[in-house]
Amino acid sequence: MSRGAPPPLIQRASGKRRKRGGVFRWLRRLLVLLLLWLCGVALYIMHVGARDDAAGDGVRADAIIVLGAAAYDARPSPVFEERIRHGIDLYKRGLAPTLIFTGGFGGNGARFAESQVGRRYALRRDVPDDGIMIETVSRNTRENLSEAAALMRQRELGRAVVVSDPLHMSRALRICGEVGIVCLGSPTPTSRYRSFDTRWRFLLSEVYFFHRDLFVSPR
């Protein structure tokens, strides 16, 4: 052993510490990159939800698709009512001649499908029956839009305006592309997800669905 050199045991211990330190540094870097990625996805979801493609003058489409949400017997939930009202407003502004309400039957022996609840609501607000189309079998967003796409193909309709909550809009538009709907997004101007807690949980769920849809093949 040369004079002044540390003993072999100390050298080995020092080497192990350096290796562990290098591993921890890489783990920290990966964690930082992961957090930056997740923040970027969340910001993208919020950005898309803040944009209303139907707000400009001269915007026209063939149909307005209102995505389903919970209904309580014949009454829409507050979230669904916001979507229905916004869809009716777009219809009365002349953006499209047809309203498509989506959503099937919920649990607990529901008497009405979500789309039927939307249709009843629109009829009471002077939307003519021949301006409304519904489907009653879908149970989630992808099925909502797949069934709406089938209705549009039956009527040979082209472009649609899709109505949903702001934080839900990026997923809705992504699925539209996957099921063959040429679409514009028009989020509800207000949302029943008002508290910080509900908005935060909704955003987290949409970040999850963003990644699930990247890595899991759609059904």
Backbone as a printed PyTorch tensor [residue, N CA C, xyz], in Angstrom:
tensor([[[  0.8580,  -1.1900,   0.0000],
         [  0.0000,   0.0000,   0.0000],
         [  0.8910,   1.2360,   0.0000]],

        [[  0.6460,   2.1880,  -0.8590],
         [  1.4500,   3.4110,  -0.8980],
         [  1.1390,   4.2720,   0.3060]],

        [[  2.1920,   5.0090,   0.7210],
         [  2.0350,   5.8520,   1.8940],
         [  0.9830,   6.9330,   1.6220]],

        [[  0.0840,   7.1430,   2.5640],
         [ -0.9460,   8.1940,   2.4520],
         [ -2.2130,   7.7500,   1.7590]],

        [[ -2.2170,   6.5700,   1.1110],
         [ -3.4370,   6.0690,   0.4420],
         [ -4.3930,   5.5110,   1.4830]],

        [[ -5.7340,   5.7210,   1.3370],
         [ -6.7030,   5.1790,   2.2910],
         [ -6.7380,   3.6680,   2.1970]],

        [[ -7.0690,   3.0080,   3.2900],
         [ -7.1740,   1.5500,   3.2860],
         [ -8.2040,   1.0890,   2.2600]],

        [[ -8.0590,  -0.1640,   1.7560],
         [ -9.0000,  -0.6750,   0.7290],
         [-10.4490,  -0.6330,   1.1680]],

        [[-10.7250,  -0.9490,   2.4530],
         [-12.1190,  -0.9240,   2.9110],
         [-12.7140,   0.4690,   2.8040]],

        [[-11.9200,   1.4720,   3.1360],
         [-12.4080,   2.8620,   3.0440],
         [-12.6220,   3.2420,   1.5820]],

        [[-11.7000,   2.7790,   0.7070],
         [-11.8610,   3.0800,  -0.7270],
         [-13.1580,   2.4910,  -1.2700]],

        [[-13.4300,   1.1980,  -0.9000],
         [-14.6500,   0.5600,  -1.3860],
         [-15.8980,   1.2660,  -0.8660]],

        [[-15.8750,   1.6610,   0.4290],
         [-17.0260,   2.3600,   0.9950],
         [-17.2540,   3.6960,   0.3020]],

        [[-16.1350,   4.3800,   0.0200],
         [-16.2510,   5.6770,  -0.6610],
         [-16.8210,   5.5080,  -2.0640]],

        [[-16.3920,   4.4290,  -2.7660],
         [-16.9170,   4.1760,  -4.1050],
         [-18.3980,   3.8690,  -4.0880]],

        [[-18.8290,   3.0930,  -3.0850],
         [-20.2630,   2.7790,  -2.9760],
         [-21.0750,   4.0340,  -2.7200]],

        [[-20.5440,   4.9230,  -1.8670],
         [-21.2800,   6.1760,  -1.5940],
         [-21.4160,   7.0070,  -2.8580]],

        [[-20.3360,   7.0420,  -3.6670],
         [-20.4090,   7.8140,  -4.9160],
         [-21.4400,   7.2270,  -5.8670]],

        [[-21.4740,   5.8800,  -5.9270],
         [-22.4610,   5.2360,  -6.7990],
         [-23.8840,   5.5260,  -6.3310]],

        [[-24.1010,   5.4000,  -5.0030],
         [-25.4350,   5.6890,  -4.4840],
         [-25.8190,   7.1410,  -4.7300]],

        [[-24.8150,   8.0350,  -4.5060],
         [-25.0860,   9.4450,  -4.7560],
         [-25.4460,   9.7070,  -6.2090]],

        [[-24.7610,   9.0000,  -7.1470],
         [-25.0790,   9.1620,  -8.5630],
         [-26.4700,   8.6590,  -8.8910]],

        [[-26.8610,   7.5250,  -8.3120],
         [-28.2080,   6.9880,  -8.5290],
         [-29.2580,   7.9520,  -8.0110]],

        [[-29.0490,   8.4910,  -6.8090],
         [-30.0230,   9.4230,  -6.2250],
         [-30.1310,  10.6910,  -7.0590]],

        [[-28.9910,  11.1530,  -7.6020],
         [-29.0480,  12.3570,  -8.4490],
         [-29.8850,  12.0960,  -9.6910]],

        [[-29.7150,  10.9140, -10.3110],
         [-30.5170,  10.5850, -11.4870],
         [-31.9940,  10.4310, -11.1350]],

        [[-32.2630,   9.8340,  -9.9730],
         [-33.6580,   9.7030,  -9.5490],
         [-34.2920,  11.0660,  -9.3210]],

        [[-33.5280,  11.9740,  -8.7150],
         [-34.0600,  13.3340,  -8.5070],
         [-34.3350,  14.0100,  -9.8380]],

        [[-33.4260,  13.8470, -10.7900],
         [-33.6290,  14.4570, -12.1060],
         [-34.8650,  13.8720, -12.7960]],

        [[-35.0150,  12.5480, -12.7080],
         [-36.1950,  11.9190, -13.3090],
         [-37.4780,  12.4040, -12.6420]],

        [[-37.4320,  12.5610, -11.3090],
         [-38.6110,  13.0470, -10.5930],
         [-38.9560,  14.4650, -11.0160]],

        [[-37.9430,  15.3080, -11.1660],
         [-38.1820,  16.6850, -11.6130],
         [-38.7860,  16.6900, -13.0150]],

        [[-38.2300,  15.8520, -13.9180],
         [-38.7630,  15.7730, -15.2820],
         [-40.2090,  15.2780, -15.2860]],

        [[-40.4940,  14.2900, -14.4320],
         [-41.8570,  13.7750, -14.3360],
         [-42.8240,  14.8540, -13.8610]],

        [[-42.4220,  15.5960, -12.8460],
         [-43.2860,  16.6630, -12.3330],
         [-43.5060,  17.7510, -13.3860]],

        [[-42.4390,  18.0930, -14.1240],
         [-42.5830,  19.0970, -15.1830],
         [-43.5350,  18.5950, -16.2700]],

        [[-43.4110,  17.3110, -16.6170],
         [-44.3120,  16.7330, -17.6270],
         [-45.7620,  16.7930, -17.1650]],

        [[-46.0240,  16.3640, -15.9190],
         [-47.3950,  16.3510, -15.4130],
         [-47.9580,  17.7670, -15.3390]],

        [[-47.1220,  18.7300, -14.9310],
         [-47.5850,  20.1260, -14.9080],
         [-47.9000,  20.6130, -16.3150]],

        [[-47.0710,  20.2090, -17.2880],
         [-47.3210,  20.5940, -18.6750],
         [-48.6320,  20.0290, -19.1950]],

        [[-48.9040,  18.7560, -18.8790],
         [-50.1720,  18.1390, -19.3030],
         [-51.3510,  18.8680, -18.6650]],

        [[-51.2350,  19.1700, -17.3620],
         [-52.3220,  19.8740, -16.6720],
         [-52.5620,  21.2510, -17.2860]],

        [[-51.4800,  21.9650, -17.6020],
         [-51.6200,  23.2930, -18.2180],
         [-52.2480,  23.1900, -19.6040]],

        [[-51.8810,  22.1460, -20.3520],
         [-52.4840,  21.9420, -21.6770],
         [-53.9870,  21.7000, -21.5590]],

        [[-54.3950,  20.8620, -20.6010],
         [-55.8210,  20.5730, -20.3950],
         [-56.5710,  21.8560, -20.0490]],

        [[-55.9820,  22.6820, -19.1820],
         [-56.6340,  23.9440, -18.8090],
         [-56.6740,  24.9110, -19.9840]],

        [[-55.6160,  24.9240, -20.7950],
         [-55.5790,  25.8190, -21.9640],
         [-56.6780,  25.4640, -22.9600]],

        [[-56.8130,  24.1770, -23.2530],
         [-57.8620,  23.7590, -24.1970],
         [-59.2430,  24.0890, -23.6370]],

        [[-59.4290,  23.8840, -22.3330],
         [-60.7170,  24.1680, -21.7180],
         [-61.0670,  25.6370, -21.6580]],

        [[-60.0690,  26.4930, -21.7820],
         [-60.3210,  27.9380, -21.7490],
         [-60.6150,  28.5080, -23.1330]],

        [[-60.4990,  27.6820, -24.1650],
         [-60.6800,  28.1530, -25.5460],
         [-62.0480,  27.7240, -26.0610]],

        [[-62.8010,  28.6760, -26.6010],
         [-64.1110,  28.3840, -27.1860],
         [-64.0240,  28.5810, -28.6910]],

        [[-63.9680,  27.4690, -29.4280],
         [-63.8460,  27.5400, -30.8900],
         [-65.1170,  28.0440, -31.5530]],

        [[-66.2280,  28.0540, -30.8190],
         [-67.5020,  28.4870, -31.3950],
         [-67.8170,  29.9420, -31.0760]],

        [[-66.8580,  30.6530, -30.5000],
         [-67.1310,  32.0160, -30.0540],
         [-67.0490,  33.0470, -31.1780]],

        [[-66.3540,  32.7350, -32.2530],
         [-66.1730,  33.7130, -33.3150],
         [-67.3920,  33.8820, -34.1930]],

        [[-67.4140,  34.9800, -34.9260],
         [-68.5000,  35.2110, -35.8780],
         [-68.3390,  34.2800, -37.0800]],

        [[-69.4630,  33.8730, -37.6250],
         [-69.4370,  33.0620, -38.8320],
         [-69.1520,  31.5900, -38.6140]],

        [[-69.0600,  31.1520, -37.3660],
         [-68.8190,  29.7290, -37.0940],
         [-70.1070,  28.9510, -37.3640]],

        [[-70.0150,  27.9040, -38.1740],
         [-71.1830,  27.0880, -38.4850],
         [-70.7970,  25.6140, -38.4170]],

        [[-71.7500,  24.8100, -38.0250],
         [-71.5380,  23.3640, -37.9710],
         [-72.8380,  22.6770, -38.3620]],

        [[-72.8040,  21.3590, -38.4520],
         [-73.9960,  20.5960, -38.8020],
         [-74.7440,  20.0910, -37.5750]],

        [[-74.0310,  19.9940, -36.4410],
         [-74.6660,  19.4870, -35.2250],
         [-73.9370,  20.0200, -34.0050]],

        [[-74.6540,  20.0470, -32.9010],
         [-74.0910,  20.3890, -31.5930],
         [-74.2480,  19.1550, -30.7180]],

        [[-73.1330,  18.5890, -30.3000],
         [-73.1610,  17.3780, -29.4790],
         [-73.0100,  17.7760, -28.0140]],

        [[-74.0150,  17.4390, -27.2070],
         [-73.9750,  17.7050, -25.7690],
         [-73.6330,  16.3950, -25.0650]],

        [[-72.4760,  16.3510, -24.4210],
         [-72.0470,  15.1210, -23.7640],
         [-72.8510,  14.8800, -22.4910]],

        [[-73.2000,  13.6330, -22.2640],
         [-74.0410,  13.2730, -21.1320],
         [-73.3450,  13.4300, -19.7960]],

        [[-74.1510,  13.5410, -18.7690],
         [-73.6920,  13.5560, -17.3770],
         [-74.8560,  13.0220, -16.5460]],

        [[-74.6780,  12.9650, -15.2560],
         [-75.6870,  12.3300, -14.4040],
         [-77.0420,  13.0370, -14.4930]],

        [[-78.0810,  12.2270, -14.3570],
         [-79.4480,  12.7510, -14.2840],
         [-80.1500,  12.0700, -13.1170]],

        [[-81.0360,  12.8150, -12.4680],
         [-81.8030,  12.2890, -11.3380],
         [-83.2470,  12.1170, -11.7760]],

        [[-83.5660,  10.9170, -12.2270],
         [-84.8590,  10.6190, -12.8140],
         [-85.0580,  11.5170, -14.0350]],

        [[-86.0240,  12.4430, -13.9930],
         [-86.2700,  13.3030, -15.1530],
         [-85.5540,  14.6380, -15.0540]],

        [[-84.7070,  14.7970, -14.0510],
         [-84.0550,  16.0810, -13.8160],
         [-82.5480,  15.9580, -14.0430]],

        [[-81.9630,  16.8700, -14.8230],
         [-80.5150,  16.7940, -15.0270],
         [-79.7660,  17.2120, -13.7690]],

        [[-78.6120,  16.6040, -13.5630],
         [-77.7350,  17.0600, -12.4860],
         [-77.2590,  18.4810, -12.8090]],

        [[-76.7770,  19.2190, -11.8170],
         [-76.2760,  20.5780, -12.0960],
         [-75.2230,  20.6120, -13.2010]],

        [[-74.3220,  19.6170, -13.2200],
         [-73.2880,  19.5710, -14.2610],
         [-73.9340,  19.3810, -15.6330]],

        [[-74.8640,  18.4290, -15.7310],
         [-75.5260,  18.1680, -17.0160],
         [-76.3690,  19.3600, -17.4500]],

        [[-77.0230,  20.0110, -16.5070],
         [-77.8460,  21.1730, -16.8510],
         [-77.0070,  22.2830, -17.4610]],

        [[-75.8030,  22.4960, -16.9340],
         [-74.9180,  23.5130, -17.5190],
         [-74.6200,  23.1650, -18.9800]],

        [[-74.3620,  21.9000, -19.2560],
         [-74.0580,  21.4920, -20.6330],
         [-75.2820,  21.6510, -21.5390]],

        [[-76.4340,  21.2410, -21.0430],
         [-77.6620,  21.3590, -21.8410],
         [-77.9490,  22.8230, -22.1700]],

        [[-77.8810,  23.6700, -21.1670],
         [-78.1700,  25.0900, -21.3790],
         [-77.2300,  25.7060, -22.3930]],

        [[-75.9520,  25.3390, -22.3100],
         [-74.9890,  25.8980, -23.2600],
         [-75.2670,  25.3790, -24.6700]],

        [[-75.6010,  24.0940, -24.7900],
         [-75.9410,  23.5650, -26.0980],
         [-77.1420,  24.2570, -26.7070]],

        [[-78.1690,  24.4880, -25.8970],
         [-79.3660,  25.1940, -26.3810],
         [-79.0110,  26.6200, -26.7970]],

        [[-78.1640,  27.2690, -26.0270],
         [-77.7470,  28.6330, -26.3820],
         [-77.0350,  28.6470, -27.7320]],

        [[-76.1410,  27.6870, -27.9740],
         [-75.4600,  27.6150, -29.2660],
         [-76.4530,  27.3540, -30.3890]],

        [[-77.4330,  26.4830, -30.1350],
         [-78.4580,  26.1810, -31.1340],
         [-79.2590,  27.4340, -31.4790]],

        [[-79.6650,  28.1820, -30.4730],
         [-80.4760,  29.3780, -30.7130],
         [-79.6670,  30.5110, -31.3300]],

        [[-78.3630,  30.4430, -31.1990],
         [-77.4970,  31.4120, -31.8850],
         [-77.3160,  31.0510, -33.3510]],

        [[-77.8160,  29.8800, -33.7540],
         [-77.7590,  29.4810, -35.1510],
         [-76.4740,  28.7900, -35.5700]],

        [[-75.7150,  28.2490, -34.6000],
         [-74.4590,  27.5990, -34.9690],
         [-74.6770,  26.2800, -35.6980]],

        [[-75.7910,  25.6160, -35.4390],
         [-76.0870,  24.3380, -36.1020],
         [-77.5830,  24.0840, -36.0270]],

        [[-78.1320,  23.3490, -36.9930],
         [-79.5810,  23.0890, -37.0060],
         [-79.9980,  21.8670, -36.1920]],

        [[-79.0270,  21.1570, -35.6090],
         [-79.3520,  19.9140, -34.9050],
         [-78.6250,  19.8320, -33.5730]],

        [[-79.3630,  19.4680, -32.5250],
         [-78.7890,  19.1750, -31.2170],
         [-78.7510,  17.6630, -31.0340]],

        [[-77.5980,  17.1290, -30.6480],
         [-77.4800,  15.7060, -30.3490],
         [-77.1920,  15.5530, -28.8580]],

        [[-78.1340,  14.9640, -28.1380],
         [-77.9310,  14.6830, -26.7150],
         [-77.4620,  13.2370, -26.5610]],

        [[-76.4480,  13.0470, -25.7360],
         [-75.8920,  11.7090, -25.5460],
         [-76.0380,  11.2800, -24.0930]],

        [[-75.9450,   9.9690, -23.8850],
         [-75.9980,   9.4330, -22.5230],
         [-77.1030,   8.4070, -22.3700]],

        [[-76.7510,   7.2640, -21.8210],
         [-77.7210,   6.2020, -21.6320],
         [-78.3490,   6.2100, -20.2510]],

        [[-78.8590,   5.0710, -19.8440],
         [-79.5450,   4.9360, -18.5670],
         [-78.5340,   4.7250, -17.4430]],

        [[-78.6860,   5.4870, -16.3750],
         [-77.8470,   5.2910, -15.2080],
         [-78.3120,   4.0820, -14.4080]],

        [[-77.7250,   3.9140, -13.2520],
         [-78.0950,   2.7810, -12.4160],
         [-79.3810,   3.0210, -11.6450]],

        [[-79.6720,   2.0910, -10.7600],
         [-80.8210,   2.1900,  -9.8500],
         [-82.1570,   2.2600, -10.5860]],

        [[-82.2650,   1.5730, -11.7140],
         [-83.5390,   1.5050, -12.4240],
         [-84.0400,   2.8360, -12.9360]],

        [[-83.1540,   3.6330, -13.4800],
         [-83.5370,   4.9600, -13.9810],
         [-84.6310,   4.8500, -15.0450]],

        [[-85.6170,   5.7240, -14.9490],
         [-86.7100,   5.7120, -15.9290],
         [-86.3080,   6.3570, -17.2530]],

        [[-85.3760,   7.3090, -17.1880],
         [-85.0060,   8.0780, -18.3700],
         [-83.4960,   7.9940, -18.5980]],

        [[-83.1220,   7.8770, -19.8640],
         [-81.7120,   8.0070, -20.2260],
         [-81.3090,   9.4730, -20.0820]],

        [[-80.0150,   9.7000, -19.9050],
         [-79.5270,  11.0800, -19.8010],
         [-79.9200,  11.8880, -21.0330]],

        [[-79.8030,  11.2840, -22.2050],
         [-80.1570,  11.9940, -23.4370],
         [-81.6410,  12.3410, -23.4830]],

        [[-82.4910,  11.4780, -22.9520],
         [-83.9200,  11.7710, -22.9020],
         [-84.2070,  12.9450, -21.9690]],

        [[-83.4770,  13.0040, -20.8680],
         [-83.6130,  14.1410, -19.9510],
         [-83.2020,  15.4280, -20.6600]],

        [[-82.0990,  15.3700, -21.4170],
         [-81.6730,  16.5460, -22.1770],
         [-82.7010,  16.9640, -23.2100]],

        [[-83.2840,  15.9880, -23.8890],
         [-84.2970,  16.2890, -24.9050],
         [-85.5160,  16.9570, -24.2670]],

        [[-86.0170,  16.4250, -23.1490],
         [-87.1740,  17.0100, -22.4690],
         [-86.8790,  18.4520, -22.0570]],

        [[-85.6860,  18.6730, -21.5680],
         [-85.2870,  20.0170, -21.1390],
         [-85.2970,  20.9750, -22.3280]],

        [[-84.7510,  20.5200, -23.4620],
         [-84.7000,  21.3820, -24.6450],
         [-86.0830,  21.6650, -25.2090]],

        [[-86.9660,  20.6690, -25.2070],
         [-88.3230,  20.8790, -25.7170],
         [-89.0620,  21.9250, -24.8920]],

        [[-88.8370,  21.9160, -23.5850],
         [-89.4930,  22.9100, -22.7350],
         [-88.9460,  24.3120, -22.9690]],

        [[-87.8250,  24.4090, -23.6520],
         [-87.2420,  25.7150, -23.9640],
         [-87.3160,  26.0160, -25.4570]],

        [[-88.3690,  25.4930, -26.0550],
         [-88.7740,  25.8440, -27.4190],
         [-87.8170,  25.3810, -28.5070]],

        [[-87.0370,  24.3520, -28.2490],
         [-86.2740,  23.7240, -29.3250],
         [-87.2090,  22.7260, -30.0080]],

        [[-87.4030,  22.7960, -31.3160],
         [-88.3530,  21.8960, -31.9850],
         [-87.8590,  20.4480, -31.9520]],

        [[-88.8180,  19.5400, -31.9250],
         [-88.4840,  18.1200, -31.8260],
         [-87.6480,  17.6530, -33.0050]],

        [[-87.9020,  18.2160, -34.1940],
         [-87.1450,  17.7680, -35.3700],
         [-85.7210,  18.3330, -35.3840]],

        [[-85.4000,  19.1550, -34.4160],
         [-84.0280,  19.6700, -34.3020],
         [-83.2110,  18.9160, -33.2630]],

        [[-83.7420,  17.8020, -32.7450],
         [-83.0750,  17.0560, -31.6720],
         [-82.8670,  15.6090, -32.0850]],

        [[-81.6870,  15.0880, -31.8000],
         [-81.3870,  13.6710, -31.9660],
         [-80.8190,  13.1510, -30.6410]],

        [[-81.1050,  11.8980, -30.3360],
         [-80.5850,  11.3220, -29.1010],
         [-80.0980,   9.8900, -29.3510]],

        [[-79.2410,   9.4240, -28.4710],
         [-78.8850,   8.0110, -28.3850],
         [-79.0070,   7.6280, -26.9130]],

        [[-79.3330,   6.3900, -26.6310],
         [-79.6590,   6.0250, -25.2460],
         [-78.8550,   4.8420, -24.7160]],

        [[-77.7220,   4.5350, -25.3430],
         [-76.9770,   3.3350, -24.9240],
         [-75.6080,   3.6300, -24.3330]],

        [[-75.0790,   4.8270, -24.4970],
         [-73.6990,   5.0810, -24.0760],
         [-73.5870,   5.2210, -22.5640]],

        [[-72.3950,   4.8790, -22.0530],
         [-72.1560,   4.9150, -20.6120],
         [-70.9320,   5.7520, -20.2340]],

        [[-70.1570,   6.2110, -21.1980],
         [-68.9700,   7.0140, -20.8960],
         [-68.6840,   7.9390, -22.0710]],

        [[-67.6500,   8.7520, -21.9410],
         [-67.3670,   9.7710, -22.9550],
         [-67.0960,   9.1610, -24.3260]],

        [[-66.2780,   8.1110, -24.3580],
         [-65.9730,   7.4950, -25.6480],
         [-67.2370,   6.9500, -26.3070]],

        [[-68.0900,   6.2980, -25.5370],
         [-69.3360,   5.7750, -26.1010],
         [-70.2730,   6.9100, -26.4980]],

        [[-70.3330,   7.9780, -25.6910],
         [-71.1150,   9.1630, -26.0690],
         [-70.7750,   9.5940, -27.4870]],

        [[-69.4790,   9.7450, -27.7400],
         [-69.0380,  10.2970, -29.0190],
         [-69.1070,   9.2580, -30.1430]],

        [[-68.8940,   7.9910, -29.8250],
         [-69.0440,   6.9460, -30.8530],
         [-70.4860,   6.8700, -31.3430]],

        [[-71.4330,   6.9370, -30.3980],
         [-72.8450,   6.8940, -30.7790],
         [-73.2560,   8.1550, -31.5230]],

        [[-72.7210,   9.3050, -31.1000],
         [-73.0090,  10.5560, -31.8120],
         [-72.4600,  10.5010, -33.2320]],

        [[-71.2740,   9.9170, -33.3900],
         [-70.6850,   9.7850, -34.7240],
         [-71.5700,   8.9120, -35.6210]],

        [[-72.1400,   7.8500, -35.0490],
         [-73.0300,   6.9830, -35.8320],
         [-74.2780,   7.7470, -36.2690]],

        [[-74.8540,   8.5500, -35.3770],
         [-76.0160,   9.3570, -35.7460],
         [-75.6710,  10.3440, -36.8520]],

        [[-74.4940,  10.9340, -36.7580],
         [-74.0860,  11.9040, -37.7810],
         [-73.9030,  11.2210, -39.1310]],

        [[-73.3470,  10.0290, -39.1250],
         [-73.1810,   9.3220, -40.4010],
         [-74.5420,   8.9810, -41.0130]],

        [[-75.5130,   8.6130, -40.1740],
         [-76.8520,   8.2970, -40.6840],
         [-77.4750,   9.4980, -41.3940]],

        [[-77.2580,  10.6750, -40.8440],
         [-77.8390,  11.8960, -41.4110],
         [-76.8910,  12.6080, -42.3770]],

        [[-75.7070,  12.0230, -42.5820],
         [-74.6910,  12.6350, -43.4530],
         [-74.3340,  14.0330, -42.9780]],

        [[-74.1340,  14.1570, -41.6760],
         [-73.7200,  15.4250, -41.0880],
         [-72.1980,  15.4710, -41.0330]],

        [[-71.6480,  16.6590, -41.2200],
         [-70.1970,  16.8060, -41.2540],
         [-69.5980,  17.2630, -39.9410]],

        [[-69.4810,  18.5670, -39.7720],
         [-68.7860,  19.1190, -38.6080],
         [-69.7170,  19.2820, -37.4170]],

        [[-69.1610,  19.1160, -36.2160],
         [-69.9520,  19.2530, -34.9890],
         [-69.2560,  20.1780, -34.0100]],

        [[-70.0680,  20.8340, -33.1900],
         [-69.5810,  21.5570, -32.0110],
         [-69.8290,  20.6610, -30.8090]],

        [[-68.8070,  20.3990, -30.0240],
         [-68.9220,  19.5170, -28.8670],
         [-68.9810,  20.3560, -27.5950]],

        [[-69.9610,  20.0570, -26.7450],
         [-70.1780,  20.8050, -25.5080],
         [-69.8680,  19.9200, -24.3020]],

        [[-69.0240,  20.4240, -23.4290],
         [-68.7550,  19.7370, -22.1640],
         [-68.1540,  20.7480, -21.1970]],

        [[-67.7290,  20.2670, -20.0280],
         [-67.0700,  21.1390, -19.0600],
         [-65.6680,  21.4970, -19.5410]],

        [[-65.1520,  22.6540, -19.1160],
         [-63.8380,  23.0780, -19.5940],
         [-62.7320,  22.0460, -19.4000]],

        [[-62.6140,  21.4620, -18.2140],
         [-61.5240,  20.5260, -17.9570],
         [-61.7200,  19.1830, -18.6600]],

        [[-62.9130,  18.9440, -19.1600],
         [-63.2160,  17.7000, -19.8800],
         [-62.9840,  17.8400, -21.3740]],

        [[-62.7840,  19.0890, -21.8280],
         [-62.8280,  19.3560, -23.2600],
         [-61.6650,  18.7410, -24.0230]],

        [[-60.4650,  18.7360, -23.4650],
         [-59.3400,  18.2070, -24.2320],
         [-59.5210,  16.7190, -24.5090]],

        [[-60.0370,  15.9650, -23.5450],
         [-60.2830,  14.5350, -23.7700],
         [-61.3930,  14.3460, -24.8010]],

        [[-62.4540,  15.1570, -24.7150],
         [-63.5560,  15.0360, -25.6760],
         [-63.0660,  15.2830, -27.1040]],

        [[-62.2570,  16.3050, -27.2920],
         [-61.7650,  16.6140, -28.6360],
         [-60.8300,  15.5120, -29.1440]],

        [[-60.0280,  14.9640, -28.2480],
         [-59.1230,  13.8850, -28.6490],
         [-59.9150,  12.6550, -29.1060]],

        [[-60.9760,  12.3270, -28.3760],
         [-61.7870,  11.1660, -28.7450],
         [-62.5540,  11.4350, -30.0340]],

        [[-62.9920,  12.6710, -30.2370],
         [-63.6690,  13.0220, -31.5050],
         [-62.7920,  12.6420, -32.6940]],

        [[-61.5170,  12.9760, -32.6140],
         [-60.6100,  12.6300, -33.7010],
         [-60.5020,  11.1320, -33.8990]],

        [[-60.5500,  10.3880, -32.8010],
         [-60.4070,   8.9340, -32.8760],
         [-61.6460,   8.2580, -33.4620]],

        [[-62.8340,   8.8410, -33.2330],
         [-64.0640,   8.2100, -33.7430],
         [-64.5310,   8.8370, -35.0550]],

        [[-63.7680,   9.7840, -35.5720],
         [-64.0640,  10.3120, -36.8960],
         [-64.9870,  11.5120, -36.9430]],

        [[-65.0870,  12.2680, -35.8570],
         [-65.9080,  13.4810, -35.8540],
         [-65.0130,  14.6890, -36.0920]],

        [[-65.3230,  15.4610, -37.1240],
         [-64.6650,  16.7530, -37.3180],
         [-65.3450,  17.7350, -36.3690]],

        [[-64.6030,  18.2870, -35.4230],
         [-65.2930,  18.9940, -34.3460],
         [-64.6140,  20.2920, -33.9430]],

        [[-65.4200,  21.1160, -33.3070],
         [-64.9720,  22.3090, -32.5950],
         [-65.3800,  22.1360, -31.1370]],

        [[-64.6000,  22.6670, -30.2330],
         [-64.9450,  22.5750, -28.8180],
         [-65.5740,  23.8580, -28.3140]],

        [[-66.6220,  23.7210, -27.5280],
         [-67.2540,  24.8780, -26.8940],
         [-67.5510,  24.5150, -25.4440]],

        [[-66.6130,  24.7920, -24.5290],
         [-66.8440,  24.4580, -23.1230],
         [-67.9220,  25.3300, -22.5040]],

        [[-68.5750,  24.8010, -21.4900],
         [-69.5770,  25.6020, -20.7820],
         [-68.9070,  26.8440, -20.1920]],

        [[-69.5560,  28.0100, -20.2940],
         [-68.9250,  29.2360, -19.7710],
         [-68.7930,  29.2310, -18.2640]],

        [[-69.6420,  28.4770, -17.5800],
         [-69.5070,  28.2930, -16.1390],
         [-69.5040,  26.7920, -15.8710]],

        [[-68.9920,  26.4160, -14.7230],
         [-68.9240,  25.0040, -14.3850],
         [-69.4110,  24.7920, -12.9670]],

        [[-70.0960,  23.6830, -12.7450],
         [-70.5270,  23.3330, -11.4020],
         [-69.3730,  22.8020, -10.5620]],

        [[-68.2390,  22.5420, -11.2210],
         [-67.0400,  22.1770, -10.4700],
         [-66.3640,  23.4770, -10.0370]],

        [[-66.9210,  24.0960,  -9.0100],
         [-66.4970,  25.4520,  -8.6520],
         [-65.4600,  25.5000,  -7.5450]],

        [[-65.5870,  24.6460,  -6.5560],
         [-64.6580,  24.7200,  -5.4320],
         [-63.2760,  24.2560,  -5.8670]],

        [[-62.2630,  24.7150,  -5.1440],
         [-60.8950,  24.3150,  -5.4570],
         [-60.7580,  22.8080,  -5.3830]],

        [[-61.3830,  22.1950,  -4.3990],
         [-61.2480,  20.7550,  -4.1980],
         [-61.8340,  19.9650,  -5.3700]],

        [[-63.0420,  20.3360,  -5.8060],
         [-63.6670,  19.5860,  -6.9020],
         [-62.9310,  19.8360,  -8.2170]],

        [[-62.4960,  21.0650,  -8.4550],
         [-61.7620,  21.3590,  -9.6920],
         [-60.4220,  20.6370,  -9.7070]],

        [[-59.7480,  20.5790,  -8.5680],
         [-58.4540,  19.9290,  -8.4860],
         [-58.5950,  18.4270,  -8.7440]],

        [[-59.6330,  17.8180,  -8.1350],
         [-59.8350,  16.3850,  -8.3350],
         [-60.2270,  16.0910,  -9.7840]],

        [[-61.0520,  16.9590, -10.3810],
         [-61.4270,  16.7960, -11.7810],
         [-60.1930,  16.8890, -12.6770]],

        [[-59.3160,  17.8650, -12.4070],
         [-58.1020,  18.0220, -13.2030],
         [-57.2040,  16.8010, -13.0670]],

        [[-57.0430,  16.2940, -11.8460],
         [-56.2210,  15.1000, -11.6490],
         [-56.7720,  13.9050, -12.4230]],

        [[-58.1030,  13.7620, -12.4280],
         [-58.6880,  12.6460, -13.1650],
         [-58.4500,  12.7920, -14.6600]],

        [[-58.5000,  14.0260, -15.1810],
         [-58.2610,  14.2290, -16.6110],
         [-56.7920,  14.0030, -16.9640]],

        [[-55.8720,  14.3490, -16.0690],
         [-54.4580,  14.0300, -16.2970],
         [-54.2790,  12.5110, -16.3580]],

        [[-54.9680,  11.8000, -15.4850],
         [-54.9100,  10.3320, -15.5100],
         [-55.4430,   9.7920, -16.8340]],

        [[-56.6230,  10.2720, -17.2680],
         [-57.2100,   9.7690, -18.5060],
         [-56.3380,  10.0980, -19.7130]],

        [[-55.6510,  11.2460, -19.6730],
         [-54.7310,  11.6170, -20.7570],
         [-53.6800,  10.5240, -20.9370]],

        [[-53.0930,  10.0800, -19.8320],
         [-52.0450,   9.0630, -19.9180],
         [-52.6280,   7.6660, -20.1820]],

        [[-53.7830,   7.3860, -19.6150],
         [-54.4070,   6.0920, -19.8930],
         [-54.6830,   5.9370, -21.3760]],

        [[-55.1740,   7.0080, -22.0030],
         [-55.5070,   6.9320, -23.4160],
         [-54.2400,   6.8220, -24.2910]],

        [[-53.0970,   7.2870, -23.7680],
         [-51.8570,   7.1460, -24.5090],
         [-51.3710,   5.7060, -24.5490]],

        [[-51.5750,   4.9970, -23.4600],
         [-50.9530,   3.6860, -23.2980],
         [-51.9300,   2.5060, -23.3430]],

        [[-53.2140,   2.7740, -23.2500],
         [-54.2030,   1.7040, -23.2760],
         [-55.0190,   1.8340, -24.5450]],

        [[-55.1090,   0.7750, -25.3050],
         [-55.8660,   0.8120, -26.5690],
         [-57.3340,   1.0660, -26.2610]],

        [[-57.9670,   1.9890, -27.0040],
         [-59.3980,   2.2360, -26.7930],
         [-60.2120,   1.0090, -27.1090]],

        [[-61.3150,   0.8570, -26.3420],
         [-62.1810,  -0.2880, -26.5730],
         [-63.0450,  -0.0620, -27.7950]]])
